[in-house]
Amino acid sequence: MWKTILRRVIMMIPQLIILSVIAFFVAKMMPGDPFTGMIDPNIDPAVIEQKRIEAGLYDPLYIQYFRWIGNILQGDFGQSIAFKQPVLQVIGQRLNNTIWLSLLTLILTYIIALPLGVIAGRYQNSIADKIIVVYNFLTYSTPTFVFAILMLWLFGYSTGWFPTRGSVEPGLTGIADLFSRIYHMIIPALTLAILSTTATIQYLRTGIIDAKSQDFVRTARAKGVPEKVVYNKHILRNSLLPIAAFLGYELTGLIGGSVFIESIFTYPGIGQLFMSSISTRDYSVILALLLMFGFATLLGTLLSDIIMSIVDPRIRIK
């Protein structure tokens, strides 16, 4: 198994190289640069032009690319022009918030999705199943930004139950700081969790419906096995395999998939950082985040395969 994991990790290298090329040239195709409209208009244009030359923005693109890659191999992702700090330091300040938001979102997703999926699959074509199917349709078809704005207005501005911005109340320490962080995460995490339940509910519902018609289930019932045991040991256990396979990808995908949520709730994570970096043309931050999102996706795929092979020993990743 370890040899297979090592082989998969080695295969990530050319994929990351291709991603870096695409990300670099797409970023450079954006109009403007970090110095466009971001400096005091009273400054002499010649000074701004000199800054562009010093930053290497007029060098051929292939030279800029290889210089960027060479610096990355030395652990240097560049300097953020907007924040006047090293890129890794800027990302590190936000990454912790996004990781905790993603973990809370994942927990809430399964708290909501697993019971609904079990009910919908076990009681197929019942009123409860039809209600859950409608719920699934709504969460799938509702745009993220529309639902997020609705949740922000309802629980933030209308009722005032939860904060509308930030990740923590300033000046707190210890337990008070922890509870403040959780309090600020609840609505962004719940919003993203509700919209993320669709696939889990559908996979579980379909898995249960398919498992109910399998020969081993009919055999267990014919032997007089109690219905509760049939569902828990035979039907539900086998239906959870696709959920387990999806877990790794979903966990790492949430880290890069909270761009709209963090922007709308003004939550200081890497999603909000990504959007602000695009508006300021902060190339170093944009490229570092694109590489991180791509690596997270590849890592999530590998993690899902590993989890699947652990849950079901009959399945081994190739």
C-alpha positions in Angstrom: 0.0 0.0 0.0 2.8 2.4 0.9 4.4 1.8 -2.5 1.1 2.7 -4.2 0.8 5.9 -2.2 4.4 6.8 -3.1 3.7 6.2 -6.8 0.6 8.4 -6.6 2.6 11.2 -4.9 5.2 11.0 -7.6 2.5 11.3 -10.2 1.4 14.6 -8.6 4.6 16.3 -9.6 3.9 16.6 -13.4 0.3 17.5 -12.6 1.5 20.3 -10.3 3.9 21.5 -13.0 1.1 21.7 -15.6 -1.0 23.5 -13.1 1.7 26.0 -12.3 2.2 26.8 -16.1 -1.5 27.3 -16.6 -2.0 29.3 -13.4 1.0 31.6 -14.2 0.0 32.5 -17.7 -3.6 32.9 -16.9 -2.7 35.3 -14.0 -0.4 37.3 -16.3 -3.2 37.7 -18.9 -5.3 39.7 -16.4 -5.4 43.4 -17.3 -3.4 45.8 -15.2 -0.7 45.0 -12.6 -0.2 45.5 -8.9 0.8 49.1 -9.4 -2.2 50.1 -11.5 -4.3 52.5 -9.5 -2.8 51.3 -6.2 -0.4 54.1 -5.6 -0.9 57.8 -4.7 -1.7 59.6 -8.0 0.6 62.4 -6.9 3.6 60.2 -7.2 5.6 60.7 -10.4 4.7 58.2 -13.1 8.4 57.6 -13.6 8.7 56.2 -10.1 5.8 53.8 -10.7 7.4 52.7 -14.0 10.7 52.1 -12.2 8.9 49.9 -9.7 7.4 47.9 -12.5 11.0 47.4 -13.9 12.3 46.4 -10.5 9.5 43.9 -10.1 10.5 42.3 -13.4 7.1 42.9 -15.0 8.6 43.7 -18.4 10.7 40.6 -18.6 9.6 37.9 -21.1 7.0 35.7 -19.6 9.1 32.5 -19.7 11.8 34.3 -17.8 9.3 35.4 -15.2 7.9 31.9 -14.9 11.3 30.1 -14.4 12.4 32.8 -11.9 9.1 32.2 -10.0 9.6 28.4 -10.0 13.2 28.7 -9.0 12.3 30.8 -6.0 9.5 28.3 -5.0 12.0 25.4 -5.1 14.0 27.5 -2.5 11.0 28.0 -0.4 10.4 31.6 -1.5 6.9 32.3 -2.8 7.7 36.0 -3.3 6.6 39.2 -1.6 3.0 40.4 -1.5 2.9 43.9 -3.0 -0.5 44.7 -1.4 0.5 43.5 2.1 4.2 44.3 2.0 4.9 40.9 3.6 6.2 37.5 2.4 3.5 35.5 0.7 3.7 32.5 3.0 3.3 34.8 6.0 0.2 36.4 4.5 -1.4 33.0 3.7 -0.4 31.6 7.1 -2.3 34.4 8.8 -5.5 33.4 7.1 -5.1 29.6 6.6 -5.9 28.7 10.2 -9.3 30.4 10.0 -10.2 28.6 6.8 -9.1 25.2 8.1 -11.3 25.5 11.2 -14.2 26.8 9.1 -13.8 23.8 6.8 -13.7 21.3 9.7 -16.8 22.8 11.3 -18.6 22.8 7.9 -17.7 19.1 7.3 -19.1 18.2 10.8 -22.3 20.1 10.2 -22.6 18.6 6.7 -22.6 15.1 7.9 -24.8 15.9 10.9 -27.5 17.1 8.5 -26.9 14.8 5.5 -26.5 11.4 7.1 -29.9 11.3 8.9 -31.7 12.8 5.9 -30.0 10.3 3.5 -30.9 7.3 5.7 -34.6 8.4 6.1 -34.9 9.1 2.3 -33.4 5.7 1.4 -35.2 3.6 4.0 -38.6 5.1 3.5 -38.4 5.5 -0.3 -41.4 7.3 -1.9 -42.8 8.3 1.5 -43.8 11.9 2.3 -40.5 12.3 4.2 -38.5 11.1 1.2 -40.3 13.5 -1.2 -39.6 16.4 1.2 -35.9 15.5 1.3 -35.8 15.2 -2.4 -37.3 18.7 -2.7 -34.8 19.9 -0.2 -32.0 18.4 -2.2 -33.2 20.0 -5.4 -33.3 23.4 -3.7 -29.8 23.2 -2.2 -28.4 22.0 -5.5 -30.0 24.7 -7.6 -29.6 27.7 -5.2 -26.6 29.8 -6.0 -24.1 30.1 -3.2 -24.0 33.8 -3.0 -27.8 34.1 -3.0 -28.2 31.7 -0.1 -25.3 33.3 1.8 -26.7 36.8 1.5 -30.1 35.4 2.7 -28.5 33.8 5.7 -26.4 36.9 6.4 -29.5 39.1 6.3 -31.7 36.7 8.4 -29.3 35.8 11.2 -27.0 38.8 11.1 -28.8 42.0 10.2 -32.5 41.0 10.8 -32.3 39.1 14.1 -28.8 40.1 15.2 -28.2 36.6 16.6 -24.7 36.2 15.0 -21.9 38.6 13.9 -21.8 39.7 10.3 -18.0 40.0 9.9 -14.7 38.9 11.3 -13.4 35.7 12.9 -13.1 36.6 16.6 -13.9 39.4 19.1 -10.7 41.4 19.7 -9.1 41.4 23.1 -10.2 37.9 24.2 -8.0 35.1 25.5 -8.2 31.4 26.4 -11.7 29.8 26.5 -13.4 33.1 25.7 -11.3 33.5 22.5 -12.2 29.9 21.4 -15.9 30.3 21.9 -15.8 33.7 20.1 -14.2 32.0 17.1 -16.8 29.2 17.0 -19.5 31.8 17.4 -18.2 33.8 14.4 -18.0 30.5 12.3 -21.4 29.1 13.0 -23.4 31.0 10.2 -20.7 30.8 7.5 -20.2 27.1 8.3 -23.9 26.3 8.4 -24.5 28.1 5.1 -21.8 26.2 3.4 -22.8 22.9 5.0 -26.4 23.2 3.9 -25.3 23.7 0.3 -22.8 20.8 0.6 -25.3 18.2 1.8 -26.7 17.4 -1.7 -24.1 14.9 -2.9 -24.0 13.1 0.5 -27.7 12.7 0.8 -28.1 11.5 -2.8 -25.2 9.0 -2.5 -26.6 7.6 0.7 -30.2 7.5 -0.5 -29.2 5.7 -3.7 -26.9 3.3 -1.9 -29.6 2.3 0.6 -32.2 1.8 -2.2 -29.8 -0.3 -4.2 -28.7 -2.4 -1.2 -32.3 -3.2 -0.2 -32.7 -5.2 -3.4 -29.4 -7.1 -3.1 -29.4 -10.9 -2.7 -27.5 -10.8 0.7 -30.3 -8.6 2.1 -33.0 -10.9 1.0 -31.1 -13.9 2.4 -30.7 -12.2 5.7 -34.4 -11.4 5.9 -35.3 -15.0 4.9 -33.2 -16.3 7.8 -35.2 -14.2 10.2 -32.5 -11.6 11.0 -34.2 -8.6 12.8 -34.9 -5.7 10.5 -32.8 -3.4 12.7 -29.8 -5.7 12.2 -30.4 -5.9 8.5 -30.4 -2.2 8.1 -27.5 -1.4 10.4 -25.2 -4.3 9.5 -26.0 -5.0 5.9 -27.7 -2.1 4.2 -26.3 1.0 5.9 -22.7 -0.4 6.2 -22.5 -1.0 2.5 -24.2 2.2 1.6 -21.7 4.3 3.5 -18.8 3.2 1.3 -19.3 6.0 -1.3 -19.6 8.5 1.5 -16.2 7.3 2.9 -14.7 7.6 -0.6 -15.9 11.1 -0.9 -14.7 12.3 2.5 -11.1 13.1 1.7 -12.0 15.1 -1.5 -14.7 16.9 0.4 -12.5 17.9 3.3 -9.7 19.4 1.1 -12.2 20.8 -1.4 -13.8 22.9 1.3 -10.5 24.6 2.0 -10.5 26.1 -1.5 -14.2 26.2 -2.0 -15.2 28.8 0.6 -14.3 31.8 -1.6 -17.8 33.2 -1.9 -18.8 32.4 1.7 -15.7 34.1 3.2 -16.1 37.1 0.9 -19.8 37.6 1.7 -19.4 37.1 5.5 -16.2 39.1 5.5 -14.5 36.2 7.2 -10.7 36.6 7.0 -9.7 33.3 5.4 -7.8 32.3 2.3 -11.0 32.5 0.2 -11.4 36.2 1.0 -7.6 36.7 0.5 -7.9 35.1 -3.0 -10.6 37.5 -4.1 -8.9 40.6 -2.7 -5.6 39.5 -4.4 -7.4 39.2 -7.7 -8.8 42.8 -7.4 -5.3 44.2 -6.5 -3.5 42.0 -9.1 -1.2 40.6 -6.3 0.3 38.0 -8.6 2.5 36.3 -5.9 -0.4 35.6 -3.6 -2.7 34.6 -6.5 -0.2 32.0 -7.8 0.6 30.6 -4.4 -3.1 30.1 -3.6 -3.8 28.5 -7.0 -1.0 26.0 -6.4 -2.3 25.3 -2.9 -5.9 24.8 -4.2 -4.6 22.4 -6.9 -2.4 20.5 -4.4 -5.4 20.2 -2.0 -7.5 18.7 -4.8 -4.8 16.1 -5.7 -4.3 15.3 -2.0 -8.0 15.0 -1.5 -8.3 12.4 -4.3 -5.4 10.4 -2.8 -6.9 10.6 0.7 -10.3 9.4 -0.5 -8.7 6.4 -2.2 -6.8 5.6 1.1 -9.9 5.9 3.2 -11.8 3.7 0.8 -9.2 1.0 0.9 -9.2 1.1 4.7 -13.0 1.0 5.0 -13.3 -1.9 2.5 -10.2 -4.1 2.4 -11.6 -5.7 -0.8 -10.8 -2.5 -2.6 -7.1 -1.6 -3.1 -5.9 1.5 -4.9 -4.0 0.8 -8.0 
